[in-house]
Amino acid sequence: MVYPNRPRGTPYDPADGDSFNNAADWYDDMADGPVNAKVMLDGKAIPVQGSWVISAPPNYAPDAVSWRTMYDLMMDLYVNNGWLPVPEKTSFTKDVLPQLQRLSNLQWVNKGFATLFGSGGQMNFNEASFVSKLAAVPESPALDPYDELRRVILNSFRPHQTEMNDPRLWPWLYGDDFGGDLFQESPNTMLALPSLQQLHLQRWAHGEFINDWEPSYKEPDYLDDIPLTEQPDMLDKAAMHFCLADAFHPGCEMTWPMRHPTLYSVPFRIRQSRSNEAPCQWGESLSQKSALAIDGPLYAQVAGGLTRWMGLPWQGDTAYCRAGYDPDFDMYQPSFWPARVPNTILSEDDYKVVMDTNASRATRIAAFNRRLSWNRFIDRPLETDDGKPSIAQVMDRMIAEFAQQGIIEARKGLDDDPDFPSTMYVEKNGYTEHAAARMLKAVTPAASNSREERIRNSGWASEEQLSDAVRLRQRKPTT
């Protein structure tokens, strides 16, 4: 097996997972840089601003949208810095419903989200009759049957600038400071509401919003379906909508410098550097003072300036920024980046059982709720006495086999069924049928409720692997 981006010499010890990420000589295909152009129309130059292109790791769940997108982050940043006005009104369809529905849409990549927010769950924000209650504007304070429902939902979210860490609040996603201990003191252990999103939810909870929801509404598929005056803004949104804003530990496509206004010349435009950076320009180590200085690395950018903060190779964090970490609290929650790196999925075989109307209802419901570990192929046992792969060995497999990892794709579901949605998102893996069957025979847990089998079902090869991952996470520097 050939690893073209493997470090030379001995900076990386295959037996030591701590030495894997960022070892000398690693490289991957993540990159970024400016793109500038001259535009001529009828022989006249049209003033345009340069753009910035980033090549990112694979998106394994291309239809899943993170609870907070990079577009959300940027809008929050620009409003807080006075570059864009504070929205005067709150639209239920544009400002509230997306925050709720994204929790439900994560059901296809994490079993914990599926249980509460998924099809058949108590908080299924895709269910039309439930959404109609949330969209109802009260006629008056005395005629508001859903006032408490809205307040309960608002109070379920982790507030902006929270002073304490409570992993039970929504969203069940890790923040920048998670270090292996779910109940550590840092309020940034878990992801909190950004200020702009909180503003919209507060207005909604108080009944101060516009009900513009139409059950039959469908998002436009093509740019030409959008009014011409709105198309430039939609291009900015489209580029950022499927990028993750959290958790910046370090993240998937970009990381924490994107929160700093010094990085931008105007909204949605990276400030371009006019000069090259000198080697070790800021010394051998980067202090907070030099990092935040006006001539520091968070100001004007050179090619590669945005992705240099990410871990090397990208496969390392993709293989080990997972979900759970504390099985005594929850096997599946919280999670890091399920919208890009799935945790637990509906397999092809289980989907076939769900769609088989000759099977019993109980069998089909069990298959729909089974949800296998997306990492089960790279976690498969070694051909050794103990068979337990180390963290580094699993990361090695991700490097060699990342193109075979499952892609979550839309499939036809069942219409008008209370237990199954009309569209389901199913894993399509890239392994050959023979290879997948052989590996699954070794990695699919038996039916059992033992701690070991529950840990394997939730996406860890063994309890030892989980313990090593927690230890590795505790050593990982935070931002």
N, C-alpha and C positions, 0 to 999 in steps of 0.2 A: 504494500500500500504506500503510495507516494503522497507526501505532504509538502507541497511547494512553498508554503509559507511557514514552515517549521524553523525555529531558531537553530542557528549553528552552534557548535561547541556544546557547552554544558550549562547554559544559564537556566535551563528548564529541566526539572527533575520529574520524570513521568510518574514517580511514586508519591510526589508531593503536590497536592492540588493547590496549595498556597503559592507555589512558584509558577503556576501556569499563566495566568493573565498578566500581560504587560512584560513578559520576559523579553530580554534583548533579542532583536531581529525578527520578532513577529511582524507580519504585515497582513492587511486584508484589503478588500475592495471598497471600503468606505472612504469617501473623498468629498471635497467641496471646493468651490471657487466661483469667481465672478464671470458673468457673461454680459458683454457690452455690444451694442450694435448701433449703426446709423440707419435711420429710417427716412426714405425719400418718398414723397408723394407729389406727383405731377412736377417733378424736378425740384421740389423744395424740401429742405430738411425739416423733419418734425422732431422737436425736442423729446427725448425719451430718457428714462433712468435705467441704469444697469440692473440686472437681476443677479440672483445667486442660485447655483445648482448644487444639490447634495445627492450623492449616491448612498443609499442606505441598505441595511440588511434585508433579507426577504421578508415579505409580509405573508405570514402563514394563515391569516384569517382576513382576506382582503375586503370582505363585506362588513366586518365588525368595526365599530367606531369606539374609540376609547371614551371613558366617561368625561374626561376633559381633553380636548384636542389642542394642538399647537395653535390653531386659529383662536380658540377660546383664550389661551394664555396671552397671545399678542393683543387681542382686543382689550383684555383686562389691563395689560401693561399700558397701552396707549391712552385709555380712558383715565387711569390713575395718574398719568403724567401730563394730562391736559392736552394731548395731541388730538384726541377725539372727544366729542361731548358726551356727557352722561345721558343715556337714553331717557327721553321724557316719559315714555310709556312702556309697558311690558306686554308683549304678545304671548298668549298662551302657546300658540303653535311654534313660534320661533325661539322664544326665550325660556319657556318652562318645560314643555313636553319633551324636547330633546334630552334634557338632563335626566328625566325619568325613564324614557324609553331606552336610553343607552344602558341602564342597569338591566333591563329585561333582555336586551340583545346580547349581553355578555353571557346569557344562558348557554350559548353554543360553545363556549370556550372555558367554562368553569362551572362545576356542579353546584357549588354554593350559591352562585347567582341564579342558577336554574331552579333551585329549590324554592326560593322566595319570589323571585321576579319572573320566572319562566312560565311556560304554558301550564296552566292548572295551578299556578302559585297564587298566593293571596295578594301579591302586589304585581300582577302582570299588567304592565303599563302599555301593552299592545292590545289589550282586550277592550273593544269599542265601548261596551256598556259602562265599564269602569272609568275609562277616559272621559266619557260624556259627563260624569259627575265632577271630575276634576276641572273640566272646562267651563262649568256652569258659573256665570257671574251672578252673584246674589242680587235679587231685586232690591233688597234693603237689608240693613243689619238684622232686622227682626225676621226676615225671610231668607235665611241662609242655611239650608239643611246640611251643607257640606263644609261648613266653617271648621268644625273640629277635625274632619278628615284632612283638610289642607294643612292645618296646624300640626297634626301628628306627623305628617310627611316631612314638613319643614324641620321639626324638632328631631327627626331621625337622622338628619345630616350633621356632619361635624362642622361646627361654625368656623367662620373665618377668624384667623388669629386666636385660635383656641389656646388656653393656658394649660391644658392637661391632655394626656393620652388616653383615649378610650377606643379600643379596637372594635367595639360593638356598634358604633355609629356608622352611617353610610358616608362615602362609599367604602366598601371593604377592599381598599387598595392601599398598599404601602406608600409611605412618603420618603423623603430624602434621607431621613435619619434612622431608618430601620436598620438595626444591627444584630439581628438574630434573636433578640429578646422582645417578644410581642408587648410586654407590659413595662418596658423601660420608660423613664420619666419624660423624655423629650416630647414636646407637643407636636413635633414634626415627624414622629414615628409613622403616623398615618396621614393620608391625604385629606386636606380640609377644603371647604368651599372657598373658591376665589371670591373677591369682593363683589365683582360685577354679577356673577352667578347668584351669589347670596342676595343681592339687591332684588333681582327678579323673583326669586323664590319668596322673599319677604313680602313683596308687593302682592304676589299671587295669594299667599296665605291670608293676607288682610283683605282679599276680595278686590284689589285694585289692579285689574288687568283687563285686557281685551280678549273676548272669546271669539277667536277667528278660526276655530277648529272645524274642519269638514271631514267626516268619516271617510268619504270617498276620495279625499285629496291624495295625489301622488306626486312625489318629487319629480321635477323635469329630468329627462334622460340626456338631453342635448343642450348645448349652450345656446343654440338658436331658439330654443323654447323659452328663453328668458328675455325680458325687455332689453333692448340694446343699451339703455343707460345703466342697467344693473350688471351687464356682462363683465366689465373690468373688475368690479368688486368680487364677482363670483369666481373669476380666475384666481384671485388671491386666496379666497376661501377654499377653493378646490385643491390647491397645492398644499394647504396646511391642515385640511379637515381630517385626513387619514394619518397624520403624524401625531405621535404621543407627546403630551406635555408633562407627564409624570410616570413613574417616580424617577426623578433625576438621580439615579443611584447605579450607573450614570444615566440610564435611559436607553432608548432604542435608536432613534435617528439623530437626535441632538440632545444637549443636556443644559445644565443650569445657566450658562452665560446668556441663553435666550431670554432670561428674565430681566436682563439689565438694559435700560434704555440707551446707554452709551453705545450699544452695539448697532443702533439703527440711525440712519440719516433722516428718514421720514418713515411713517408707518409702512411696514412690509418691505422695507428696503435696507439691506445690510450696508453699513458704512464701509466703503472700500478704502483700503490703505493705499497711499501714494508712494510708499517706499517699501523695500524688502526688510524683513527682520534679520538682525544679526544673530549668529549662533549664541546661545546663552545670554540673550539680550537683557534678561531680568535676573541674571545670576544663576547659581546652582539650585536654588530653591525659590519658590514663589510664595511670598508673604501676602496677607490680605491687603496690606497697604499698596504693594506694587501691583497686585492683581486688579485693584479698583482705581488705580491712578488714571488720569486722563490720557496718558501716553502708554497705558498698560495693555494687556492682551484682551481686555473687554471693550476696547475702543475700536478704531478702524482695523479691518480684517484683511489678512492675506489669504491666498488660496490654501486650503487645508486648515484654516483657523477655527472653524466650527467643530469639525470632527476630531481634532487632535485631543479633545477632552474625553473621548470615549475609550472604553477598554479595548485592548488588543489581545487576541483577535475577537471579532464580534461574537463568534460562536461560543466563547467562554461564558459570557453573561446570558446569552440566549439559552444555553444548556442548563444554567443553574440559578437564574432569577425566576423562581417558580411560585408556588402558593403553599399555604399552610405553615410549615416550620414549627408549629406548636400543636402536636396532635391531641394533647389534653384539652386544648381550647376548641379547635376545629380542624378537620382533616383537609379542608379545601379553601379556607379563608384565613387571612386576607391573601391577596394576590399582587404580583408586580405588574405585568404587562399582558394580561390575557388577550387583549384585542390584537396583539401582534404575535405573541408567543403563547399559544393555547396551553391550558393546564389539563382539562378533562373534556372529552369530546364524544359526540355520537358517532359510533363506528359504522362502517358500511354494512357489516353483518347485522348489527342491531337495527339499523334503518330498514333493512329488508324484512326483519321480523315485524317491525311496527306497521309496515305497509301490507303485510300478509293478513287479509281479512278473514282467512280461514283459521288463523291461530286464535286462541282464547284472548279475551280482553285483558285478563290479568297478565298473560305472557307478554302481550304487546306493550302494556304500560310499564312492566318491569324492564323490558328492553329499552324503552325510551328513556327511562331514568337511570340506566346502568352507568353510562359515561365512563369510558376508559381513559387511562393516562395517555396524553399525547407523547410523552417521553418514553413509552414502553419499549420502543425499538432500540433506542440508544442506551437504555437501562438494562438491556437483556444480560443474563448471566454470562460470565466468562467461561471458557472451556478449561477451567482449573478445578482444583479440589474444592475450594470454598465457593467459587463462581461469582463472587461479589465484586463488581467493578468499582474502582476508586473514582473519586471526583475527576481526576485528571484523565482517566481512561474514558469516562463518559464524554468529557469535553473533546477528547481526541476523536471519538466516534462522530460527534456533531460536525467536526471539521471535515471528516472523510465522507459523511453521509447526509449532510444538510439538505441536499437536493432530493433525498428520498423521504424526508419528513412530511407528515400529512399536511395537505392544504384543505382548508374548510370551505366547501363550496355549497351553493344553494341547490336544493332538490325539491321536487314537487311533494307536498305534504297531503293532508286530508282536509277538505273543506267542511265547515260546519260541524266540527267534532270538538266536544268540550275538553278532550284530553290531548289532542294533537293539533298543531298549527297547520295552516295551509302551505307554508313554506318551512322546510327544515334545512339546517346547515349541517352537512355530513362530512366526515374526514375522508379524503381521497389520498391514500398514501402512495408514494412512488416506488415502493419495493415491489419486486416481482411477486406474483401470487405464491410461487413455491417458497421464496425466501421469507415472505411475510408469514406464511403458515408455519414454517419451521421455527421462526423466532417467537411467534405468538404462543406456540406450544410450551415454550420455556418461560414466557414472561406473564402470561395471563393468570391471575391469582385464582385459586380455587374458592368455591363458595364457603366463606367462613367469616365470623365476626371477631376473630382474634385480633389483637393489636397489630401483629406482624402483617396479617392480610389486609387490614384496614390501611396501614401505612403504604403497602404496595398498591392498593386500589387508588389511593389519593395521589400517586405519582412519584413514589420513591422506591428505589430498588430494594432497600432494606432499612432497618432502623439505624444501622451503622452509617449508611450513606446520608440519612437525614441528619444525624448528629454531626457528621463532618461538614455538611452544608451549613448548618447553624454556626459552627465554629468558624468556618471560612467567612461567613457573612459578618460575624462579630469583628473580624480583623479588617474588613474592607473599609477604607477611608470614606467618610461622609462628605457631603458638600455643604 
